[in-house]
Amino acid sequence: MIRYLCRILVVMAGLLWPFAAQASAFGEQVADMAEVKAVRIGASSDHVRIVVDATKELKYSTMALSNPGRIVINLSGAWLSPEVSRETVIGSRFASKIRVAQFDKTTVRIVVETNVKKENYDVFHMAGGAVPYRVVMDFGKVGTGSAENGDSAEPVKADTPASGTAAGSTASDGTAALPETTRPEPVFEPGVAGKTIALDPGHGGEDSGAIGPTGVTEKSITLRVAKEVQRLLTASGAKVIMTRTIDTEVSPKHRAATDVDELQARCDVANKAGADIFLSIHMDSFTSGDARGTTGYYYSKGTAAGRRMAAAIETAVTARLGTEGRGPRSCNFYVVKHTDMPAALVEVAFVSNPAEEKLMNSNAGVQKAAQGIVDGITDFFGK
């Protein structure tokens, strides 16, 4: 009997050996690939962001399909963690649903159901940080810095353009990539008096920006803050150029303008005026009401002066408002990338946070934020 059982075991081992060898080979192949560990989704009033977390760098490509509208992103050299949800309903006007699957042995495919035009979506990567490699998909207002959903209450923002995108080339999403600009490092005399400062109140007109829990709009807060900053700087002897002074779009095309038209119009105001510095003022937003704080952003390939300005303004705003500092952070936002002078973007606070929405909808909050921005600009130039 024992001899008979041994023979059965030998036969079974012989039958199973090819499968074991194949599994071992597949295991070695998987070890060389990136694991897609999470797919995070965040939505705001003007933006949907999808972030794919991977354990290492991978290649990706995109294609657009119609009837129904879909954007397909193929992640090569990747395998999908079983913990990742295969289908999620987003329910936004920019993207309704996302499906994720292991398309073949080395490719993870992501399908986003969307009808946005090519100028209203972007796909790029971010490397480094807590997550080794991320592929980011934006739908809606591209380049505005809308927040995305993550594992914690801390939004992650785009800070690096897609690799392989050269000046005058075509980006991975099929849109024309604008050429990089080279900026000399400026030298300033101390003091704000005599300086030309361009202020850009974010959003406006048809674009409300983010909307708080009680309906307070980002565009209204940014304009109130910018006007107070203008008043304070003018009193100190600076010449202040505003991209807008009323609730309207900046582009002469108004509601017919594309995102690039509108953002470039804001840059043009500062560039044509020969401003010494440019500051875009925004309110942050997140899917969770717990997110809070102030962030200063600078162009990742810009001047050191831009980084110093973003840091100085963030530090001063948090000191005045009592908010938590979250930066400074590098970014690839259009308005800080395509201005000719040192530029920064400040997310003053989270309009999606009930306490910070209430603070920034008050006269006291607006005045404190504005004074903080002026303090930061003053510190940047030196006294």
C-alpha positions as CSV (number, residue, x, y, z in Angstrom):
1,M,0.0,0.0,0.0
2,I,2.8,2.4,0.9
3,R,4.6,1.6,-2.3
4,Y,1.4,2.3,-4.3
5,L,1.0,5.7,-2.6
6,C,4.6,6.6,-3.3
7,R,4.1,5.8,-7.0
8,I,1.0,8.1,-7.1
9,L,2.9,10.9,-5.4
10,V,5.7,10.5,-8.0
11,V,3.3,10.7,-10.8
12,M,1.5,13.7,-9.4
13,A,4.8,15.5,-8.9
14,G,5.7,14.9,-12.5
15,L,2.4,16.3,-13.6
16,L,2.6,19.4,-11.4
17,W,6.3,20.2,-12.1
18,P,5.7,22.1,-15.3
19,F,3.1,24.3,-13.6
20,A,5.4,24.9,-10.7
21,A,8.2,25.9,-13.1
22,Q,5.8,28.2,-14.9
23,A,4.7,29.8,-11.7
24,S,8.3,30.3,-10.6
25,A,9.1,31.9,-14.0
26,F,6.1,34.2,-13.7
27,G,7.1,35.1,-10.1
28,E,10.5,36.2,-11.4
29,Q,8.8,38.2,-14.1
30,V,6.5,39.9,-11.6
31,A,9.5,40.8,-9.5
32,D,10.9,42.9,-12.3
33,M,7.7,44.7,-12.9
34,A,6.0,47.6,-11.1
35,E,3.1,46.8,-8.9
36,V,0.1,49.0,-9.2
37,K,-0.8,49.3,-5.5
38,A,-3.6,51.8,-5.5
39,V,-5.8,54.0,-7.7
40,R,-6.9,57.1,-5.9
41,I,-9.7,59.4,-7.1
42,G,-10.5,63.0,-6.1
43,A,-13.1,65.3,-7.5
44,S,-13.9,69.0,-7.1
45,S,-16.2,71.5,-8.9
46,D,-13.8,72.0,-11.8
47,H,-11.5,69.0,-11.8
48,V,-11.2,65.2,-11.4
49,R,-7.8,63.8,-10.6
50,I,-6.9,60.1,-10.7
51,V,-3.6,59.0,-9.2
52,V,-2.0,55.6,-9.8
53,D,0.5,54.5,-7.1
54,A,3.2,52.2,-8.4
55,T,6.3,50.6,-6.7
56,K,8.7,51.7,-9.4
57,E,8.9,53.6,-12.7
58,L,6.8,52.3,-15.6
59,K,6.0,53.3,-19.2
60,Y,2.5,54.5,-20.1
61,S,0.6,55.5,-23.2
62,T,-2.8,57.0,-23.8
63,M,-5.4,56.8,-26.5
64,A,-8.9,58.4,-26.9
65,L,-11.9,56.4,-28.0
66,S,-15.4,57.6,-28.9
67,N,-19.0,56.3,-28.8
68,P,-18.9,56.2,-25.9
69,G,-16.1,58.6,-24.9
70,R,-13.2,57.0,-23.2
71,I,-9.6,57.7,-22.4
72,V,-7.5,54.5,-22.2
73,I,-4.2,54.5,-20.3
74,N,-1.9,51.5,-20.7
75,L,0.7,51.0,-18.0
76,S,3.5,48.7,-19.4
77,G,5.7,46.5,-17.2
78,A,3.1,46.5,-14.5
79,W,0.9,44.1,-12.5
80,L,-2.3,44.9,-10.6
81,S,-2.5,44.4,-6.9
82,P,-5.7,42.3,-6.0
83,E,-6.5,45.0,-3.5
84,V,-7.2,47.6,-6.2
85,S,-10.9,48.2,-6.9
86,R,-11.7,47.1,-10.5
87,E,-14.5,49.6,-11.1
88,T,-15.4,52.9,-9.5
89,V,-18.3,55.3,-10.2
90,I,-16.9,58.9,-10.1
91,G,-20.2,60.6,-11.0
92,S,-18.5,63.9,-12.1
93,R,-19.3,65.8,-15.3
94,F,-15.7,65.4,-16.2
95,A,-15.4,61.6,-15.7
96,S,-18.3,59.3,-14.9
97,K,-16.5,56.0,-14.2
98,I,-13.1,54.3,-14.1
99,R,-12.3,50.6,-14.8
100,V,-9.0,49.0,-14.0
101,A,-7.8,45.5,-15.2
102,Q,-4.8,43.4,-15.9
103,F,-5.0,43.6,-19.7
104,D,-2.2,41.1,-20.3
105,K,0.7,39.6,-18.3
106,T,2.7,42.9,-18.4
107,T,0.1,45.6,-18.9
108,V,-2.4,47.2,-16.6
109,R,-5.2,49.0,-18.5
110,I,-7.2,51.9,-17.1
111,V,-10.3,53.1,-18.9
112,V,-11.9,56.4,-17.9
113,E,-15.3,57.1,-19.2
114,T,-15.2,60.8,-20.1
115,N,-16.3,63.2,-22.9
116,V,-13.8,66.0,-22.2
117,K,-11.9,67.4,-25.2
118,K,-8.2,66.8,-25.6
119,E,-7.3,70.3,-24.1
120,N,-9.2,69.3,-21.0
121,Y,-7.3,66.3,-19.9
122,D,-3.7,65.6,-19.1
123,V,-1.6,62.6,-18.2
124,F,1.8,62.9,-16.6
125,H,4.0,61.3,-13.9
126,M,5.5,62.2,-10.6
127,A,8.5,60.4,-9.1
128,G,9.9,60.4,-5.6
129,G,8.3,61.0,-2.2
130,A,6.4,58.6,-0.1
131,V,5.2,56.8,-3.2
132,P,8.0,55.8,-5.6
133,Y,6.2,56.5,-8.8
134,R,2.8,58.0,-9.7
135,V,0.9,58.4,-12.9
136,V,-1.6,61.3,-12.7
137,M,-4.7,61.8,-14.9
138,D,-6.4,65.2,-14.8
139,F,-9.8,65.8,-16.3
140,G,-11.5,69.2,-16.4
141,K,-9.6,72.4,-15.5
142,V,-6.1,71.2,-16.4
143,G,-3.2,72.9,-14.6
144,T,-5.3,74.7,-12.0
145,G,-4.0,72.7,-9.1
146,S,-7.2,71.1,-7.9
147,A,-6.7,68.6,-5.2
148,E,-7.0,64.8,-5.4
149,N,-8.1,62.1,-3.1
150,G,-5.4,60.2,-1.2
151,D,-4.9,57.8,1.6
152,S,-4.7,60.7,4.1
153,A,-6.3,64.1,4.2
154,E,-3.3,65.6,2.4
155,P,-3.8,66.3,-1.3
156,V,-1.0,65.7,-3.7
157,K,-0.4,68.1,-6.6
158,A,1.3,67.8,-9.9
159,D,4.9,68.8,-9.8
160,T,6.6,67.1,-12.7
161,P,5.7,67.1,-16.4
162,A,5.6,63.8,-18.3
163,S,9.0,62.4,-19.1
164,G,10.0,62.5,-22.8
165,T,8.1,65.8,-23.5
166,A,10.5,68.1,-25.2
167,A,10.1,71.7,-26.3
168,G,7.8,71.9,-29.3
169,S,6.9,68.2,-29.1
170,T,3.6,66.4,-28.6
171,A,2.8,65.3,-25.0
172,S,1.6,61.7,-24.2
173,D,-2.0,62.9,-24.2
174,G,-1.8,64.0,-27.8
175,T,-1.8,67.8,-27.1
176,A,0.9,70.1,-28.2
177,A,3.6,70.7,-25.6
178,L,4.6,74.4,-25.2
179,P,8.3,75.2,-25.3
180,E,10.2,75.6,-22.1
181,T,11.2,79.1,-21.1
182,T,14.6,80.1,-19.7
183,R,14.6,82.7,-17.1
184,P,17.6,84.6,-15.7
185,E,18.1,84.8,-12.0
186,P,16.9,88.4,-11.1
187,V,18.6,90.8,-8.8
188,F,16.4,93.2,-6.9
189,E,17.0,96.4,-4.9
190,P,15.6,96.1,-1.4
191,G,12.0,97.2,-0.6
192,V,8.7,96.9,-2.4
193,A,8.6,100.6,-3.3
194,G,8.9,101.1,-7.0
195,K,8.4,97.4,-7.8
196,T,5.8,96.3,-10.4
197,I,3.8,93.4,-8.9
198,A,1.3,91.3,-10.8
199,L,-1.5,89.8,-8.8
200,D,-3.7,87.0,-10.3
201,P,-7.0,86.3,-8.4
202,G,-7.7,82.7,-9.4
203,H,-10.8,81.8,-11.4
204,G,-13.6,84.2,-12.2
205,G,-16.7,84.6,-14.4
206,E,-18.1,81.2,-15.5
207,D,-15.3,79.5,-13.5
208,S,-16.2,79.6,-9.9
209,G,-13.3,77.5,-8.8
210,A,-13.8,75.3,-5.7
211,I,-17.0,75.7,-3.7
212,G,-17.1,75.4,0.1
213,P,-19.6,73.5,2.2
214,T,-21.9,76.5,2.6
215,G,-21.5,77.7,-1.0
216,V,-18.7,80.2,-0.7
217,T,-16.8,80.3,-4.0
218,E,-13.1,80.3,-4.5
219,K,-13.3,83.1,-7.1
220,S,-15.0,85.4,-4.6
221,I,-12.4,84.9,-1.9
222,T,-9.4,85.2,-4.2
223,L,-10.7,88.5,-5.6
224,R,-11.3,90.0,-2.1
225,V,-7.9,89.0,-0.9
226,A,-6.2,90.3,-4.1
227,K,-7.9,93.7,-3.8
228,E,-6.7,94.0,-0.2
229,V,-3.2,93.0,-1.2
230,Q,-3.3,95.6,-4.0
231,R,-4.4,98.3,-1.5
232,L,-1.6,97.5,1.0
233,L,1.1,97.2,-1.6
234,T,0.1,100.5,-3.4
235,A,0.2,102.2,0.0
236,S,3.8,101.0,0.3
237,G,4.8,102.5,-3.0
238,A,4.5,99.5,-5.3
239,K,2.8,99.4,-8.7
240,V,0.2,96.6,-8.7
241,I,-1.1,95.0,-11.9
242,M,-4.3,92.9,-11.5
243,T,-5.2,90.2,-14.0
244,R,-8.9,90.9,-13.0
245,T,-10.7,93.3,-10.7
246,I,-14.2,92.1,-11.2
247,D,-15.9,88.7,-11.5
248,T,-15.0,87.9,-15.0
249,E,-12.7,85.8,-17.2
250,V,-9.4,87.3,-18.1
251,S,-9.3,86.1,-21.7
252,P,-11.2,88.4,-24.2
253,K,-12.9,85.2,-25.4
254,H,-14.6,85.0,-22.0
255,R,-16.7,81.8,-21.7
256,A,-15.6,80.7,-25.2
257,A,-11.9,80.5,-24.1
258,T,-10.2,77.2,-23.7
259,D,-8.2,76.6,-20.5
260,V,-5.0,77.5,-22.2
261,D,-6.5,80.7,-23.6
262,E,-7.6,81.8,-20.1
263,L,-4.4,80.9,-18.4
264,Q,-2.2,82.4,-21.1
265,A,-4.2,85.6,-20.8
266,R,-3.3,85.9,-17.2
267,C,0.4,85.4,-18.0
268,D,0.1,88.0,-20.8
269,V,-1.0,90.6,-18.3
270,A,2.1,90.2,-16.2
271,N,4.5,89.7,-19.2
272,K,3.3,92.8,-21.1
273,A,3.6,94.9,-18.0
274,G,7.1,93.8,-17.4
275,A,6.2,92.9,-13.8
276,D,9.0,92.2,-11.3
277,I,7.1,89.3,-9.8
278,F,3.8,87.4,-10.4
279,L,1.6,85.9,-7.7
280,S,-1.5,83.8,-8.3
281,I,-3.9,83.6,-5.4
282,H,-6.1,80.5,-4.9
283,M,-8.1,78.6,-2.3
284,D,-7.5,74.9,-2.0
285,S,-10.1,72.1,-2.0
286,F,-10.3,68.5,-1.2
287,T,-12.9,65.7,-1.1
288,S,-12.5,65.5,2.7
289,G,-13.4,68.5,4.9
290,D,-10.5,67.6,7.2
291,A,-7.8,68.9,4.8
292,R,-6.5,72.3,5.9
293,G,-3.6,74.6,5.7
294,T,-1.6,77.0,3.4
295,T,0.7,76.0,0.5
296,G,3.2,78.0,-1.5
297,Y,4.0,76.7,-5.0
298,Y,6.8,77.5,-7.4
299,Y,7.7,76.2,-10.9
300,S,10.0,73.2,-10.6
301,K,12.3,74.4,-13.4
302,G,12.1,78.1,-12.6
303,T,14.4,80.5,-10.8
304,A,15.5,80.1,-7.2
305,A,13.8,83.4,-6.6
306,G,10.4,81.8,-7.4
307,R,11.0,79.2,-4.7
308,R,12.1,81.8,-2.2
309,M,9.0,83.9,-2.9
310,A,6.7,80.9,-2.5
311,A,8.4,80.0,0.8
312,A,8.3,83.5,2.1
313,I,4.6,84.1,1.3
314,E,3.5,80.7,2.8
315,T,5.4,81.4,6.0
316,A,4.0,84.9,6.4
317,V,0.4,83.8,5.6
318,T,0.4,81.0,8.1
319,A,1.8,83.4,10.7
320,R,-1.1,85.9,10.1
321,L,-3.9,83.4,9.6
322,G,-2.8,80.8,12.1
323,T,-3.1,78.1,9.4
324,E,-0.8,75.1,9.1
325,G,2.1,75.4,6.6
326,R,2.1,72.6,4.0
327,G,5.0,73.5,1.7
328,P,6.6,75.1,-0.2
329,R,6.2,72.7,-3.1
330,S,7.3,72.5,-6.7
331,C,4.6,72.4,-9.4
332,N,4.0,72.5,-13.1
333,F,1.1,75.0,-13.0
334,Y,0.6,76.9,-16.2
335,V,0.6,80.4,-14.8
336,V,3.9,80.0,-12.8
337,K,5.5,78.2,-15.8
338,H,4.7,80.7,-18.6
339,T,5.4,84.0,-16.8
340,D,8.7,85.8,-17.6
341,M,9.4,86.8,-14.0
342,P,9.7,85.0,-10.6
343,A,6.3,83.5,-10.0
344,A,4.5,81.7,-7.2
345,L,1.0,80.4,-6.5
346,V,-0.4,80.5,-3.0
347,E,-3.3,78.3,-1.8
348,V,-4.3,80.4,1.1
349,A,-6.5,77.9,2.9
350,F,-9.0,75.1,2.2
351,V,-12.4,76.4,1.1
352,S,-13.6,72.8,1.5
353,N,-12.7,72.9,5.3
354,P,-15.7,74.3,7.2
355,A,-13.6,76.3,9.6
356,E,-11.2,77.7,7.0
357,E,-14.2,78.5,4.7
358,K,-15.8,80.5,7.5
359,L,-12.4,82.2,8.2
360,M,-11.8,83.2,4.6
361,N,-15.4,84.4,4.1
362,S,-14.9,87.0,6.9
363,N,-13.4,90.4,6.6
364,A,-10.9,89.6,9.3
365,G,-9.7,86.5,7.4
366,V,-9.4,88.3,4.2
367,Q,-7.4,91.1,5.8
368,K,-5.1,88.7,7.7
369,A,-4.4,86.7,4.5
370,A,-3.7,89.8,2.5
371,Q,-1.4,91.2,5.2
372,G,0.4,87.8,5.2
373,I,0.9,88.0,1.5
374,V,2.3,91.5,1.7
375,D,4.6,90.5,4.6
376,G,5.9,87.6,2.5
377,I,6.5,89.8,-0.6
378,T,8.2,92.3,1.6
379,D,10.4,89.6,3.1
380,F,11.2,88.3,-0.4
381,F,12.5,91.7,-1.6
382,G,14.2,92.5,1.7
383,K,13.8,95.7,3.6
